[in-house]
Amino acid sequence: MELLKSHRTIRKYKADDIAENILQDILECGIRASNTGNMQLYSIIVTRNTDKKAELAPFHFNQPMVKEAPLLLTICCDFNRFKLWCSANNANVDFSGLLWLFNGTIDSSILAQNICVAAESYGLGICYLGTTLYNAPEISKVLHLPVGVIPITTLTIGYPEIITELTDRLPLDSTVHFEEYQNYSSDRIKEMYSFKENLDSSKKFIEENGKENLAQVYTDVRYKSTDSQFFSRKLMKMFVDQGFVFE
Amino acid sequence: MELLKSHRTIRKYKADDIAENILQDILECGIRASNTGNMQLYSIIVTRNTDKKAELAPFHFNQPMVKEAPLLLTICCDFNRFKLWCSANNANVDFSGLLWLFNGTIDSSILAQNICVAAESYGLGICYLGTTLYNAPEISKVLHLPVGVIPITTLTIGYPEIITELTDRLPLDSTVHFEEYQNYSSDRIKEMYSFKENLDSSKKFIEENGKENLAQVYTDVRYKSTDSQFFSRKLMKMFVDQGFVFE
C-alpha cells in the first residue's frame, strides 16, 4: 500500500545496471497479471543496448531518460504468437476488429503496471513514455515487430538519481461516483481544480508560456489539437494497414 | 512481489461487505498511478446497490459474480471532466481522435491494476470483466455516463470464498524479446504451448466441446470471429458517435 501511494515518476537514473535476476523477477510479476482468456496477447521488448536506445530516442522526442536509463521495456500487444499457434492447429483465429486492439491494450497496460510495482519494490524508479503510441510505426521498425504486434507503452527503469516530489491529484471524490455518474456543476469544477491551479509549478507554467491560465497551457502548448489529430491519423493508418479497423 | 506472483482471479466471494476505509484506501492507491500529463482522464463508478448490480448483470452475460460480489468498480476513460474545466477557462481542448482513446484506456487500466494490487494486499480477491467493452453502450446507460466517458473494464471485488489454483503461463522467455523481436519457428511454438495443451483442464475443454485441440476451443467456442466482428462494430459505432474516430 505505502509503495503504491508513494509512487513518483523517476526521470533521472544512476548509471548502475539492473541485475539479471531482478529483471527476470519483475518480468515474471508482469506476466502473472490477469489477462483476457489467458491468451497472453502481449510481448515485452527489452532494450539495454546503447545503439538501440539511440535509435529509439528520436521517436520518444529525445527525452534524455531514453538514453540514460539502463533498461527500457517496450510493452506490446502481440496477436502474432497466438495466431501462429492457432494456424499450427488448424484453428482460424480472427483478431481483426477494434475490440481486440482494446483488449490487448488493457492487458498490456495491466502487465506494465505490475512490472512497475515490482520494480519499485526493488527500489527502482520508472517512467511511462506516452510517446510510444505517437510513433508506433517507427518504433515497430526499430524493434523489428511483425504485423500484429503493436507497441503500446514504454517503461524506462533504473535506480533513482533524483527522487522528485509526489505530484498533485484531484481530491479522490472528484474521480469517484457512487452508483451513477454525477455530472459536475461549474462551481464543482472550479473547486476541484483550485488546488492544482494554485500550485507554484502551475503559476510558473502559465507565466513561462504567456497563457491566461493552466488549462490553456494544456490545450495550447502541451496537447495541441493539431498534434492530437496528426498522431491519431497516423495510429489509425497503422491499424487499418494491419487489418484491425474495418467499416 | 509475492503478492503479485500469487495473484489468481477470484470468482466466488463471501457475503461480507468491504469497510468504507478499505474502499477509500484502494481507490486512493488507484489514483496514485502514473497517468498522461497528470490529466486524470478517468472516473471510477462504484456499484454496491443490489438493483444496480441486477441492471448491469445481463451486460456482463449474467456471470454470477456480478450479483454476488459486494463491490463492483467500473473503470472509465473520462474526457468529460477535463473538458468542462477547459471550457470554464476559455481553453479549447481536442480529445477527438484515436490517440486519446488509447491514452485513456492505458491510464484507466494502470489505475485498475493498482486497485487490484491494493485490494489483494487487504486479502480481497478480484476479477476483471472483459465484457465491459462488449457492452459499453448499454453499461453507459445504466451508469448514466455522459458523452466522453467510456467504460473500459469492470472489477468485481470481495473476500474470497474459494481460492482457485494459480493459472498456467507460457514460459517467461516466450513473451520476452531482447533488443529485437525474434519471430517464432513452428517448432518453438509447439514447444512453448505444449505445457498448456497437456493440462488436464485443457483436455477436458477439448473433449467437452468436441474439438480436435485446444486452439480450436479458443477460436470456435470461446472467441468466435462472428462475435469479435459484432462487438467490434458496436464499439466502433460508439466511438464514431462520440467523435473519437474520424477519417
Interface residues (C-beta under 8 A of the other chain):
Chain A: M1 L4 K5 S6 H7 T9 Q24 D25 L27 E28 C29 I31 R32 A33 S34 T36 G37 N38 M39 Q40 Y42 S43 I44 I45 V46 T47 R48 N49 K52 D78 N80 R81 L84 W85 C86 A88 N89 N90 A91 N92 V93 D94 F95 S96 G97 L98 L99 W100 F102 N103 T105 I106 S109 I110 A112 Q113 N114 C116 V117 A118 S121 I126 C127 Y128 G130 L133 Y134 L143 H144 L145 P146 V149 I152 T153 T167 D168 R169 L170 L172 S174 T175 V176 H177 F178 E179 E180 Y181 N183 Y184 S186 I189 K190 M192 Y193 E212 N213 L214 A215 Q216 Y218 T219 D220 R222 Y223 S225 S228 Q229 F231 S232 R233 L235 M236 F239 V245 E247
Chain B: M1 L4 K5 S6 H7 T9 Q24 D25 L27 E28 C29 I31 R32 A33 S34 T36 G37 N38 M39 Q40 Y42 S43 I44 I45 V46 T47 R48 N49 K52 D78 N80 R81 L84 W85 C86 A88 N89 N90 A91 N92 V93 D94 F95 S96 G97 L98 L99 W100 F102 N103 T105 I106 S109 I110 A112 Q113 N114 C116 V117 A118 S121 I126 C127 Y128 G130 L133 Y134 L143 H144 L145 P146 V149 I152 T153 T167 D168 R169 L170 L172 S174 T175 V176 H177 F178 E179 E180 Y181 N183 Y184 S186 I189 K190 M192 Y193 E212 N213 L214 A215 Q216 Y218 T219 D220 R222 Y223 S225 S228 Q229 F231 S232 R233 L235 M236 F239 V245 E247
